[in-house]
């Protein structure tokens, strides 16, 4: 595996873990989340990081497996 791909995968993993941490001891209700601007913005930013990392991986390895991606 390319070293850059490993770094990007680590970025994806870290972003997911951070998003999960935002919801520790937080009610899992969309109506509450929707009104929480700060938490919503943080989740949006982490989603952007995941997307950018995946795009960079695909530029390096076009056939990188994405089993849960929609075609």
mmCIF file as gemmi writes it, N, C-alpha and C atoms, coordinates in Angstrom:
data_model
loop_
_atom_site.group_PDB
_atom_site.id
_atom_site.type_symbol
_atom_site.label_atom_id
_atom_site.label_alt_id
_atom_site.label_comp_id
_atom_site.label_asym_id
_atom_site.label_entity_id
_atom_site.label_seq_id
_atom_site.pdbx_PDB_ins_code
_atom_site.Cartn_x
_atom_site.Cartn_y
_atom_site.Cartn_z
_atom_site.occupancy
_atom_site.B_iso_or_equiv
_atom_site.pdbx_formal_charge
_atom_site.auth_seq_id
_atom_site.auth_asym_id
_atom_site.pdbx_PDB_model_num
ATOM 1 N N . UNK Axp A 1 ? 0.851 -1.18 0 1 0 ? 1 A 1
ATOM 2 C CA . UNK Axp A 1 ? 0 0 0 1 0 ? 1 A 1
ATOM 3 C C . UNK Axp A 1 ? 0.893 1.238 0 1 0 ? 1 A 1
ATOM 4 N N . UNK Axp A 2 ? 0.51 2.186 -0.779 1 0 ? 2 A 1
ATOM 5 C CA . UNK Axp A 2 ? 1.205 3.469 -0.849 1 0 ? 2 A 1
ATOM 6 C C . UNK Axp A 2 ? 1.156 4.158 0.521 1 0 ? 2 A 1
ATOM 7 N N . UNK Axp A 3 ? 2.256 4.764 0.918 1 0 ? 3 A 1
ATOM 8 C CA . UNK Axp A 3 ? 2.309 5.438 2.225 1 0 ? 3 A 1
ATOM 9 C C . UNK Axp A 3 ? 1.255 6.541 2.341 1 0 ? 3 A 1
ATOM 10 N N . UNK Axp A 4 ? 1.017 7.254 1.254 1 0 ? 4 A 1
ATOM 11 C CA . UNK Axp A 4 ? 0.011 8.317 1.284 1 0 ? 4 A 1
ATOM 12 C C . UNK Axp A 4 ? -1.385 7.745 1.541 1 0 ? 4 A 1
ATOM 13 N N . UNK Axp A 5 ? -1.666 6.612 0.941 1 0 ? 5 A 1
ATOM 14 C CA . UNK Axp A 5 ? -2.978 5.981 1.15 1 0 ? 5 A 1
ATOM 15 C C . UNK Axp A 5 ? -3.152 5.639 2.621 1 0 ? 5 A 1
ATOM 16 N N . UNK Axp A 6 ? -2.121 5.113 3.245 1 0 ? 6 A 1
ATOM 17 C CA . UNK Axp A 6 ? -2.201 4.786 4.672 1 0 ? 6 A 1
ATOM 18 C C . UNK Axp A 6 ? -2.481 6.036 5.502 1 0 ? 6 A 1
ATOM 19 N N . UNK Axp A 7 ? -1.858 7.137 5.158 1 0 ? 7 A 1
ATOM 20 C CA . UNK Axp A 7 ? -2.09 8.396 5.887 1 0 ? 7 A 1
ATOM 21 C C . UNK Axp A 7 ? -3.525 8.866 5.684 1 0 ? 7 A 1
ATOM 22 N N . UNK Axp A 8 ? -4.003 8.791 4.456 1 0 ? 8 A 1
ATOM 23 C CA . UNK Axp A 8 ? -5.382 9.226 4.181 1 0 ? 8 A 1
ATOM 24 C C . UNK Axp A 8 ? -6.394 8.33 4.891 1 0 ? 8 A 1
ATOM 25 N N . UNK Axp A 9 ? -6.125 7.034 4.929 1 0 ? 9 A 1
ATOM 26 C CA . UNK Axp A 9 ? -7.024 6.128 5.656 1 0 ? 9 A 1
ATOM 27 C C . UNK Axp A 9 ? -7.021 6.448 7.152 1 0 ? 9 A 1
ATOM 28 N N . UNK Axp A 10 ? -5.865 6.797 7.674 1 0 ? 10 A 1
ATOM 29 C CA . UNK Axp A 10 ? -5.788 7.207 9.077 1 0 ? 10 A 1
ATOM 30 C C . UNK Axp A 10 ? -6.613 8.478 9.303 1 0 ? 10 A 1
ATOM 31 N N . UNK Axp A 11 ? -6.545 9.417 8.363 1 0 ? 11 A 1
ATOM 32 C CA . UNK Axp A 11 ? -7.349 10.646 8.469 1 0 ? 11 A 1
ATOM 33 C C . UNK Axp A 11 ? -8.839 10.324 8.498 1 0 ? 11 A 1
ATOM 34 N N . UNK Axp A 12 ? -9.262 9.385 7.659 1 0 ? 12 A 1
ATOM 35 C CA . UNK Axp A 12 ? -10.669 8.966 7.629 1 0 ? 12 A 1
ATOM 36 C C . UNK Axp A 12 ? -11.052 8.361 8.97 1 0 ? 12 A 1
ATOM 37 N N . UNK Axp A 13 ? -10.221 7.455 9.462 1 0 ? 13 A 1
ATOM 38 C CA . UNK Axp A 13 ? -10.504 6.801 10.743 1 0 ? 13 A 1
ATOM 39 C C . UNK Axp A 13 ? -10.596 7.821 11.876 1 0 ? 13 A 1
ATOM 40 N N . UNK Axp A 14 ? -9.644 8.743 11.914 1 0 ? 14 A 1
ATOM 41 C CA . UNK Axp A 14 ? -9.631 9.748 12.974 1 0 ? 14 A 1
ATOM 42 C C . UNK Axp A 14 ? -10.864 10.66 12.889 1 0 ? 14 A 1
ATOM 43 N N . UNK Axp A 15 ? -11.256 11.044 11.683 1 0 ? 15 A 1
ATOM 44 C CA . UNK Axp A 15 ? -12.432 11.895 11.516 1 0 ? 15 A 1
ATOM 45 C C . UNK Axp A 15 ? -13.693 11.182 12.002 1 0 ? 15 A 1
ATOM 46 N N . UNK Axp A 16 ? -13.814 9.905 11.684 1 0 ? 16 A 1
ATOM 47 C CA . UNK Axp A 16 ? -14.973 9.126 12.127 1 0 ? 16 A 1
ATOM 48 C C . UNK Axp A 16 ? -15.001 9.029 13.647 1 0 ? 16 A 1
ATOM 49 N N . UNK Axp A 17 ? -13.852 8.748 14.239 1 0 ? 17 A 1
ATOM 50 C CA . UNK Axp A 17 ? -13.789 8.649 15.703 1 0 ? 17 A 1
ATOM 51 C C . UNK Axp A 17 ? -14.145 9.982 16.367 1 0 ? 17 A 1
ATOM 52 N N . UNK Axp A 18 ? -13.712 11.079 15.773 1 0 ? 18 A 1
ATOM 53 C CA . UNK Axp A 18 ? -14.032 12.381 16.342 1 0 ? 18 A 1
ATOM 54 C C . UNK Axp A 18 ? -15.53 12.669 16.251 1 0 ? 18 A 1
ATOM 55 N N . UNK Axp A 19 ? -16.134 12.332 15.13 1 0 ? 19 A 1
ATOM 56 C CA . UNK Axp A 19 ? -17.581 12.525 14.998 1 0 ? 19 A 1
ATOM 57 C C . UNK Axp A 19 ? -18.306 11.688 16.039 1 0 ? 19 A 1
ATOM 58 N N . UNK Axp A 20 ? -17.884 10.449 16.208 1 0 ? 20 A 1
ATOM 59 C CA . UNK Axp A 20 ? -18.513 9.597 17.224 1 0 ? 20 A 1
ATOM 60 C C . UNK Axp A 20 ? -18.372 10.21 18.611 1 0 ? 20 A 1
ATOM 61 N N . UNK Axp A 21 ? -17.236 10.827 18.882 1 0 ? 21 A 1
ATOM 62 C CA . UNK Axp A 21 ? -17.028 11.431 20.211 1 0 ? 21 A 1
ATOM 63 C C . UNK Axp A 21 ? -17.949 12.633 20.443 1 0 ? 21 A 1
ATOM 64 N N . UNK Axp A 22 ? -18.371 13.281 19.382 1 0 ? 22 A 1
ATOM 65 C CA . UNK Axp A 22 ? -19.281 14.427 19.523 1 0 ? 22 A 1
ATOM 66 C C . UNK Axp A 22 ? -20.639 14.006 20.089 1 0 ? 22 A 1
ATOM 67 N N . UNK Axp A 23 ? -20.935 12.719 19.987 1 0 ? 23 A 1
ATOM 68 C CA . UNK Axp A 23 ? -22.255 12.241 20.384 1 0 ? 23 A 1
ATOM 69 C C . UNK Axp A 23 ? -22.243 11.379 21.639 1 0 ? 23 A 1
ATOM 70 N N . UNK Axp A 24 ? -21.12 11.342 22.316 1 0 ? 24 A 1
ATOM 71 C CA . UNK Axp A 24 ? -21.074 10.649 23.604 1 0 ? 24 A 1
ATOM 72 C C . UNK Axp A 24 ? -21.923 11.449 24.583 1 0 ? 24 A 1
ATOM 73 N N . UNK Axp A 25 ? -22.813 10.796 25.262 1 0 ? 25 A 1
ATOM 74 C CA . UNK Axp A 25 ? -23.718 11.455 26.219 1 0 ? 25 A 1
ATOM 75 C C . UNK Axp A 25 ? -24.554 12.549 25.559 1 0 ? 25 A 1
ATOM 76 N N . UNK Axp A 26 ? -24.927 12.343 24.319 1 0 ? 26 A 1
ATOM 77 C CA . UNK Axp A 26 ? -25.748 13.299 23.58 1 0 ? 26 A 1
ATOM 78 C C . UNK Axp A 26 ? -26.964 12.55 23.053 1 0 ? 26 A 1
ATOM 79 N N . UNK Axp A 27 ? -28.148 13.124 23.184 1 0 ? 27 A 1
ATOM 80 C CA . UNK Axp A 27 ? -29.341 12.415 22.695 1 0 ? 27 A 1
ATOM 81 C C . UNK Axp A 27 ? -29.276 12.217 21.181 1 0 ? 27 A 1
ATOM 82 N N . UNK Axp A 28 ? -29.502 11.007 20.75 1 0 ? 28 A 1
ATOM 83 C CA . UNK Axp A 28 ? -29.434 10.674 19.329 1 0 ? 28 A 1
ATOM 84 C C . UNK Axp A 28 ? -30.771 10.973 18.656 1 0 ? 28 A 1
ATOM 85 N N . UNK Axp A 29 ? -31.062 12.267 18.585 1 0 ? 29 A 1
ATOM 86 C CA . UNK Axp A 29 ? -32.307 12.717 17.942 1 0 ? 29 A 1
ATOM 87 C C . UNK Axp A 29 ? -31.96 13.81 16.95 1 0 ? 29 A 1
ATOM 88 N N . UNK Axp A 30 ? -32.457 13.636 15.735 1 0 ? 30 A 1
ATOM 89 C CA . UNK Axp A 30 ? -32.122 14.592 14.682 1 0 ? 30 A 1
ATOM 90 C C . UNK Axp A 30 ? -32.646 15.986 14.985 1 0 ? 30 A 1
ATOM 91 N N . UNK Axp A 31 ? -33.828 16.088 15.564 1 0 ? 31 A 1
ATOM 92 C CA . UNK Axp A 31 ? -34.398 17.412 15.821 1 0 ? 31 A 1
ATOM 93 C C . UNK Axp A 31 ? -33.532 18.229 16.782 1 0 ? 31 A 1
ATOM 94 N N . UNK Axp A 32 ? -32.861 17.563 17.702 1 0 ? 32 A 1
ATOM 95 C CA . UNK Axp A 32 ? -31.957 18.247 18.629 1 0 ? 32 A 1
ATOM 96 C C . UNK Axp A 32 ? -30.649 18.585 17.901 1 0 ? 32 A 1
ATOM 97 N N . UNK Axp A 33 ? -30.135 17.633 17.169 1 0 ? 33 A 1
ATOM 98 C CA . UNK Axp A 33 ? -28.899 17.839 16.414 1 0 ? 33 A 1
ATOM 99 C C . UNK Axp A 33 ? -29.051 18.986 15.42 1 0 ? 33 A 1
ATOM 100 N N . UNK Axp A 34 ? -30.191 19.043 14.77 1 0 ? 34 A 1
ATOM 101 C CA . UNK Axp A 34 ? -30.444 20.051 13.743 1 0 ? 34 A 1
ATOM 102 C C . UNK Axp A 34 ? -30.313 21.476 14.299 1 0 ? 34 A 1
ATOM 103 N N . UNK Axp A 35 ? -30.65 21.662 15.55 1 0 ? 35 A 1
ATOM 104 C CA . UNK Axp A 35 ? -30.608 22.985 16.179 1 0 ? 35 A 1
ATOM 105 C C . UNK Axp A 35 ? -29.235 23.31 16.786 1 0 ? 35 A 1
ATOM 106 N N . UNK Axp A 36 ? -28.362 22.313 16.84 1 0 ? 36 A 1
ATOM 107 C CA . UNK Axp A 36 ? -27.042 22.486 17.444 1 0 ? 36 A 1
ATOM 108 C C . UNK Axp A 36 ? -26.037 22.889 16.36 1 0 ? 36 A 1
ATOM 109 N N . UNK Axp A 37 ? -25.944 24.195 16.112 1 0 ? 37 A 1
ATOM 110 C CA . UNK Axp A 37 ? -25.125 24.698 15.012 1 0 ? 37 A 1
ATOM 111 C C . UNK Axp A 37 ? -23.666 24.275 15.139 1 0 ? 37 A 1
ATOM 112 N N . UNK Axp A 38 ? -23.11 24.371 16.317 1 0 ? 38 A 1
ATOM 113 C CA . UNK Axp A 38 ? -21.698 24.052 16.516 1 0 ? 38 A 1
ATOM 114 C C . UNK Axp A 38 ? -21.42 22.577 16.198 1 0 ? 38 A 1
ATOM 115 N N . UNK Axp A 39 ? -22.231 21.693 16.72 1 0 ? 39 A 1
ATOM 116 C CA . UNK Axp A 39 ? -22.043 20.248 16.486 1 0 ? 39 A 1
ATOM 117 C C . UNK Axp A 39 ? -22.27 19.922 15.008 1 0 ? 39 A 1
ATOM 118 N N . UNK Axp A 40 ? -23.279 20.523 14.423 1 0 ? 40 A 1
ATOM 119 C CA . UNK Axp A 40 ? -23.576 20.303 13.004 1 0 ? 40 A 1
ATOM 120 C C . UNK Axp A 40 ? -22.398 20.739 12.129 1 0 ? 40 A 1
ATOM 121 N N . UNK Axp A 41 ? -21.839 21.896 12.44 1 0 ? 41 A 1
ATOM 122 C CA . UNK Axp A 41 ? -20.701 22.405 11.67 1 0 ? 41 A 1
ATOM 123 C C . UNK Axp A 41 ? -19.496 21.49 11.811 1 0 ? 41 A 1
ATOM 124 N N . UNK Axp A 42 ? -19.273 20.982 13.008 1 0 ? 42 A 1
ATOM 125 C CA . UNK Axp A 42 ? -18.147 20.078 13.23 1 0 ? 42 A 1
ATOM 126 C C . UNK Axp A 42 ? -18.32 18.786 12.426 1 0 ? 42 A 1
ATOM 127 N N . UNK Axp A 43 ? -19.513 18.247 12.408 1 0 ? 43 A 1
ATOM 128 C CA . UNK Axp A 43 ? -19.782 17.026 11.644 1 0 ? 43 A 1
ATOM 129 C C . UNK Axp A 43 ? -19.603 17.294 10.15 1 0 ? 43 A 1
ATOM 130 N N . UNK Axp A 44 ? -20.083 18.438 9.674 1 0 ? 44 A 1
ATOM 131 C CA . UNK Axp A 44 ? -19.911 18.785 8.259 1 0 ? 44 A 1
ATOM 132 C C . UNK Axp A 44 ? -18.43 18.857 7.898 1 0 ? 44 A 1
ATOM 133 N N . UNK Axp A 45 ? -17.636 19.47 8.735 1 0 ? 45 A 1
ATOM 134 C CA . UNK Axp A 45 ? -16.199 19.604 8.463 1 0 ? 45 A 1
ATOM 135 C C . UNK Axp A 45 ? -15.528 18.24 8.42 1 0 ? 45 A 1
ATOM 136 N N . UNK Axp A 46 ? -15.857 17.378 9.363 1 0 ? 46 A 1
ATOM 137 C CA . UNK Axp A 46 ? -15.253 16.044 9.373 1 0 ? 46 A 1
ATOM 138 C C . UNK Axp A 46 ? -15.693 15.237 8.154 1 0 ? 46 A 1
ATOM 139 N N . UNK Axp A 47 ? -16.919 15.447 7.7 1 0 ? 47 A 1
ATOM 140 C CA . UNK Axp A 47 ? -17.398 14.774 6.492 1 0 ? 47 A 1
ATOM 141 C C . UNK Axp A 47 ? -16.612 15.25 5.28 1 0 ? 47 A 1
ATOM 142 N N . UNK Axp A 48 ? -16.304 16.54 5.237 1 0 ? 48 A 1
ATOM 143 C CA . UNK Axp A 48 ? -15.478 17.067 4.156 1 0 ? 48 A 1
ATOM 144 C C . UNK Axp A 48 ? -14.087 16.441 4.175 1 0 ? 48 A 1
ATOM 145 N N . UNK Axp A 49 ? -13.526 16.273 5.353 1 0 ? 49 A 1
ATOM 146 C CA . UNK Axp A 49 ? -12.205 15.654 5.485 1 0 ? 49 A 1
ATOM 147 C C . UNK Axp A 49 ? -12.227 14.227 4.959 1 0 ? 49 A 1
ATOM 148 N N . UNK Axp A 50 ? -13.268 13.485 5.31 1 0 ? 50 A 1
ATOM 149 C CA . UNK Axp A 50 ? -13.399 12.102 4.823 1 0 ? 50 A 1
ATOM 150 C C . UNK Axp A 50 ? -13.491 12.097 3.297 1 0 ? 50 A 1
ATOM 151 N N . UNK Axp A 51 ? -14.325 12.951 2.748 1 0 ? 51 A 1
ATOM 152 C CA . UNK Axp A 51 ? -14.49 13.007 1.295 1 0 ? 51 A 1
ATOM 153 C C . UNK Axp A 51 ? -13.2 13.371 0.577 1 0 ? 51 A 1
ATOM 154 N N . UNK Axp A 52 ? -12.486 14.347 1.102 1 0 ? 52 A 1
ATOM 155 C CA . UNK Axp A 52 ? -11.232 14.757 0.487 1 0 ? 52 A 1
ATOM 156 C C . UNK Axp A 52 ? -10.198 13.64 0.563 1 0 ? 52 A 1
ATOM 157 N N . UNK Axp A 53 ? -10.129 12.962 1.687 1 0 ? 53 A 1
ATOM 158 C CA . UNK Axp A 53 ? -9.174 11.854 1.824 1 0 ? 53 A 1
ATOM 159 C C . UNK Axp A 53 ? -9.491 10.736 0.827 1 0 ? 53 A 1
ATOM 160 N N . UNK Axp A 54 ? -10.751 10.408 0.688 1 0 ? 54 A 1
ATOM 161 C CA . UNK Axp A 54 ? -11.144 9.358 -0.267 1 0 ? 54 A 1
ATOM 162 C C . UNK Axp A 54 ? -10.815 9.789 -1.693 1 0 ? 54 A 1
ATOM 163 N N . UNK Axp A 55 ? -11.089 11.046 -2.027 1 0 ? 55 A 1
ATOM 164 C CA . UNK Axp A 55 ? -10.746 11.535 -3.373 1 0 ? 55 A 1
ATOM 165 C C . UNK Axp A 55 ? -9.251 11.436 -3.638 1 0 ? 55 A 1
ATOM 166 N N . UNK Axp A 56 ? -8.441 11.761 -2.661 1 0 ? 56 A 1
ATOM 167 C CA . UNK Axp A 56 ? -6.991 11.683 -2.838 1 0 ? 56 A 1
ATOM 168 C C . UNK Axp A 56 ? -6.529 10.238 -2.987 1 0 ? 56 A 1
ATOM 169 N N . UNK Axp A 57 ? -7.157 9.342 -2.23 1 0 ? 57 A 1
ATOM 170 C CA . UNK Axp A 57 ? -6.833 7.921 -2.378 1 0 ? 57 A 1
ATOM 171 C C . UNK Axp A 57 ? -7.146 7.461 -3.795 1 0 ? 57 A 1
ATOM 172 N N . UNK Axp A 58 ? -8.303 7.857 -4.302 1 0 ? 58 A 1
ATOM 173 C CA . UNK Axp A 58 ? -8.715 7.415 -5.639 1 0 ? 58 A 1
ATOM 174 C C . UNK Axp A 58 ? -7.838 8.015 -6.739 1 0 ? 58 A 1
ATOM 175 N N . UNK Axp A 59 ? -7.231 9.156 -6.492 1 0 ? 59 A 1
ATOM 176 C CA . UNK Axp A 59 ? -6.29 9.712 -7.472 1 0 ? 59 A 1
ATOM 177 C C . UNK Axp A 59 ? -5.008 8.887 -7.527 1 0 ? 59 A 1
ATOM 178 N N . UNK Axp A 60 ? -4.643 8.292 -6.408 1 0 ? 60 A 1
ATOM 179 C CA . UNK Axp A 60 ? -3.434 7.466 -6.35 1 0 ? 60 A 1
ATOM 180 C C . UNK Axp A 60 ? -3.724 6.062 -6.877 1 0 ? 60 A 1
ATOM 181 N N . UNK Axp A 61 ? -4.848 5.495 -6.43 1 0 ? 61 A 1
ATOM 182 C CA . UNK Axp A 61 ? -5.214 4.12 -6.809 1 0 ? 61 A 1
ATOM 183 C C . UNK Axp A 61 ? -6.673 4.124 -7.244 1 0 ? 61 A 1
ATOM 184 N N . UNK Axp A 62 ? -6.882 4.179 -8.545 1 0 ? 62 A 1
ATOM 185 C CA . UNK Axp A 62 ? -8.234 4.299 -9.106 1 0 ? 62 A 1
ATOM 186 C C . UNK Axp A 62 ? -9.16 3.147 -8.752 1 0 ? 62 A 1
ATOM 187 N N . UNK Axp A 63 ? -8.597 1.971 -8.531 1 0 ? 63 A 1
ATOM 188 C CA . UNK Axp A 63 ? -9.427 0.794 -8.252 1 0 ? 63 A 1
ATOM 189 C C . UNK Axp A 63 ? -9.456 0.46 -6.757 1 0 ? 63 A 1
ATOM 190 N N . UNK Axp A 64 ? -9.211 1.45 -5.905 1 0 ? 64 A 1
ATOM 191 C CA . UNK Axp A 64 ? -9.227 1.201 -4.465 1 0 ? 64 A 1
ATOM 192 C C . UNK Axp A 64 ? -10.604 0.685 -4.056 1 0 ? 64 A 1
ATOM 193 N N . UNK Axp A 65 ? -10.67 -0.434 -3.319 1 0 ? 65 A 1
ATOM 194 C CA . UNK Axp A 65 ? -11.971 -1.021 -2.979 1 0 ? 65 A 1
ATOM 195 C C . UNK Axp A 65 ? -12.786 -0.11 -2.058 1 0 ? 65 A 1
ATOM 196 N N . UNK Axp A 66 ? -14.046 0.061 -2.417 1 0 ? 66 A 1
ATOM 197 C CA . UNK Axp A 66 ? -14.989 0.841 -1.611 1 0 ? 66 A 1
ATOM 198 C C . UNK Axp A 66 ? -16.281 0.04 -1.503 1 0 ? 66 A 1
ATOM 199 N N . UNK Axp A 67 ? -16.3 -0.951 -0.63 1 0 ? 67 A 1
ATOM 200 C CA . UNK Axp A 67 ? -17.437 -1.878 -0.6 1 0 ? 67 A 1
ATOM 201 C C . UNK Axp A 67 ? -18.77 -1.239 -0.256 1 0 ? 67 A 1
ATOM 202 N N . UNK Axp A 68 ? -18.788 -0.144 0.469 1 0 ? 68 A 1
ATOM 203 C CA . UNK Axp A 68 ? -20.057 0.473 0.852 1 0 ? 68 A 1
ATOM 204 C C . UNK Axp A 68 ? -20.418 1.709 0.042 1 0 ? 68 A 1
ATOM 205 N N . UNK Axp A 69 ? -19.63 1.989 -1.003 1 0 ? 69 A 1
ATOM 206 C CA . UNK Axp A 69 ? -19.886 3.172 -1.828 1 0 ? 69 A 1
ATOM 207 C C . UNK Axp A 69 ? -20.959 2.871 -2.852 1 0 ? 69 A 1
ATOM 208 N N . UNK Axp A 70 ? -21.768 3.879 -3.122 1 0 ? 70 A 1
ATOM 209 C CA . UNK Axp A 70 ? -22.774 3.734 -4.176 1 0 ? 70 A 1
ATOM 210 C C . UNK Axp A 70 ? -22.101 3.991 -5.526 1 0 ? 70 A 1
ATOM 211 N N . UNK Axp A 71 ? -22.495 3.236 -6.551 1 0 ? 71 A 1
ATOM 212 C CA . UNK Axp A 71 ? -21.866 3.423 -7.881 1 0 ? 71 A 1
ATOM 213 C C . UNK Axp A 71 ? -22.238 4.739 -8.517 1 0 ? 71 A 1
